[in-house]
Each structure stands twice: as structure tokens, then as C-alpha cells.
């Protein structure tokens, strides 16, 4: 995983750019539809990641508050 994650982070945007370029050469204006689809998928991924991080932060905050209240009770 130490090698795979940075490799994916580098090659994915390069692959998308090359794919859009080749799509432009082959289909012309249809690339705009393909780019719009990629933007929708990126927005979906972003919203899922944002929700997970927000819920994790809320959970950690509750754990810290419950730990602090247990300290006060002692």
C-alpha cells in the first residue's frame, strides 16, 4: 500500500487527461459530456468523503466529551 497509493494518485489524473485528449481527437464535442460525467462522479466521491470525515469528527468529539465527563465524576 505504501507504493500503490502514491502511484494511483499520480497516474489517475494523467490517465484522465490523456483520455479526454484522445476523446477529443475521436469524438470532438462529446468530450464535454464525458468531462461532465467525471465532474459528477468527483462530486459524489467528494460528498461521501466529506460526510465520513464530518461524522468521524463528531464521533471523536463525543468520545472526548464523554471522557471529560467521566473525569469530572471521579
C-alpha positions as CSV (number, residue, x, y, z in Angstrom):
1,X,0.0,0.0,0.0
2,X,3.0,2.3,0.5
3,X,3.7,2.2,-3.2
4,X,0.2,1.8,-4.6
5,X,-1.4,4.8,-3.1
6,X,1.1,7.4,-4.4
7,X,1.1,5.6,-7.8
8,X,-2.6,5.8,-8.1
9,X,-2.7,9.5,-7.0
10,X,-0.2,10.3,-9.8
11,X,-1.4,8.1,-12.6
12,X,-5.2,8.7,-12.3
13,X,-5.2,12.4,-13.2
14,X,-2.7,11.7,-16.0
15,X,-4.9,8.9,-17.4
16,X,-8.0,11.2,-17.2
17,X,-6.2,13.9,-19.1
18,X,-4.9,11.6,-21.8
19,X,-8.4,10.0,-22.1
20,X,-10.0,13.4,-22.5
21,X,-7.4,14.3,-25.2
22,X,-8.0,11.1,-27.1
23,X,-11.7,11.5,-26.7
24,X,-11.4,15.0,-28.3
25,X,-9.5,13.6,-31.2
26,X,-12.0,10.8,-31.8
27,X,-15.4,12.3,-30.9
28,X,-14.9,16.1,-30.7
29,X,-17.6,17.8,-28.7
30,X,-18.8,14.6,-26.9
31,X,-15.8,15.1,-24.6
32,X,-17.8,17.8,-22.8
33,X,-20.3,15.1,-21.8
34,X,-17.5,12.8,-20.7
35,X,-15.9,15.6,-18.7
36,X,-19.3,16.5,-17.1
37,X,-19.7,12.8,-16.1
38,X,-16.3,12.9,-14.5
39,X,-17.2,16.0,-12.6
40,X,-20.4,14.4,-11.3
41,X,-18.5,11.3,-10.2
42,X,-15.9,13.5,-8.5
43,X,-18.6,15.5,-6.7
44,X,-20.2,12.2,-5.5
45,X,-16.9,10.9,-4.2
46,X,-16.2,14.3,-2.5
47,X,-19.5,14.4,-0.8
48,X,-19.1,10.8,0.5
49,X,-15.6,11.6,1.8
50,X,-16.8,14.9,3.4
51,X,-19.7,13.1,5.2
52,X,-17.4,10.4,6.5
53,X,-14.9,12.9,7.8
54,X,-17.7,15.0,9.4
55,X,-19.2,12.0,11.1
56,X,-15.8,10.8,12.4
57,X,-15.1,14.2,13.8
58,X,-18.5,14.3,15.6
59,X,-17.8,10.8,17.0
60,X,-14.4,11.8,18.3
61,X,-15.8,14.9,19.8
62,X,-18.5,12.9,21.7
63,X,-15.8,10.5,22.9
64,X,-13.7,13.4,24.2
65,X,-16.8,14.9,25.9
66,X,-17.7,11.6,27.5
67,X,-14.1,11.1,28.7
68,X,-14.1,14.6,30.2
69,X,-17.4,14.0,32.0
70,X,-16.1,10.7,33.4
71,X,-13.0,12.5,34.7
72,X,-15.2,15.1,36.5
73,X,-17.3,12.3,38.1
74,X,-14.2,10.8,39.7
